[in-house]
Amino acid sequence: MSKINVRSPYFITDSSVNGSSALASAKLFIRIYEGNASTSVTTTPNYTISSTAIDGSVTFEVSELVRDYIENNFDGTYTGSAKWFNYNIQRTYEDSTTNTTSQQNLAIFDGYGYFEEGANPQNESTILQSNELIYTNDFANINIPVHVTSDTTITYFKDGESIFTKTLLSSTDSADQVQYVSNSSLDADVFYNRVIDDGGTIEAFSCVRTIANGVYAEYDADKIYIDNGEVVEVINVEEIEECKYTPYKITFVNKFGALQDIWFFKRSNLSMQTTEESYKANIVSNGTYSINSRQKTVFDKKGIERLQLNTGFYPESYNEVFRQLSLSEELWITYGTDVLPVTLLSSELIYKTSLNDKLINYTMDIEFAFNKINNVR
């Protein structure tokens, strides 16, 4: 099924003729909806666009209109944000005759294509991420976005042995177009969550593996096979042990319009930047003043915290993931037990290679997307 990646332009062109009569004008009727692709569509269009034909052809660009209906939210639960796009075209020809196309349904994703990929980029893959190797923190869940257009079988392997298989069923519901493959269904995080919920602390995550081996060992996967019935894609998983620093997980909306995780394993630095307004107050009373009174008065003091993160050593193949992270408009950090919105401050990304840089480590600055003092009104 075709899709619209709304961060790139999507063009609908019509140059039909009626016998010997060329197209004179056209109206495009757009409906954007969620739910079942066939039964949830409304009769009233969200937009009606008219265009006069030039040399017998009309072109509509719809992405900016459609994107208003896409909303990405992340609170720690991985859910898809896809919707349906339904349209038809009413044509008027130079001989004044008219006709209307049958309706067409397309899936909407908050993704984009690169310039080199040409117009109306589709991102036609089952796995909605570019990397075939995932670096993850020990004891952390793996979350892989999958576009489920047909029944898709997921098989987890450890040391060449299949340890778990499940099937994602195809659906015509918009909520099921993007599903997330996760080893949380294997109870891989049960021990960790139980300790946290009981008020305990996990010390340095992987450094306590010997304590939790009995709980985790059989659920560790180093390969995940994703089979949509036509193509089998393989994701390799590498768990990173970090005993010294606190790893942080950034979740962002990637090129495919799906949520993707990336871990920053090494040193982090927390800082805060403040802003304020001030005025000079009159503190004189009866020809004198108290030296305890404040002549310069500060008000509307605000503070925003920032975090500098270091990735640790990543392979060169991850450069594409860092590119998409840098281009993302929506990011969240898992900070303790909270999932908080952040903004990427680093505006320049210099791609690193093993030839030039030997060991590849990225340093990025993020800013929490809210004031530290609660002033939400």
Secondary structure, DSSP 8 states (H G I E B T S, - for coil): --EEETTS--EEEE--EETTEEEEEEEEEEEEE-SBTTTS--SS-SEEEEEE-BTTBEEEE-HHHHHTT-----SS------EEEEEEEEEEETTS-EEE---EEEEEES----GGG-SS-----SBSSS-SEEEEETT---EEEEE-SS-EEEEEEETTEEEEEEEE---SBGGGSEEEEEGGGGTTTHHHHHHHHTT---SSGGGGHHHHHHHHGGG--SEEEEE-SS-EEEEEEEEE--SSS--EEEEEE-TTSSEEEEEE-S-EEEEEEEEEEEEE----BTTB--TTS-SEEEEEEEEEEEEEEE---B-GGGHHHHHHHHH-S-EEEEETTEEEEEEE---------HHHHSSB--EEEEEESS-SS----
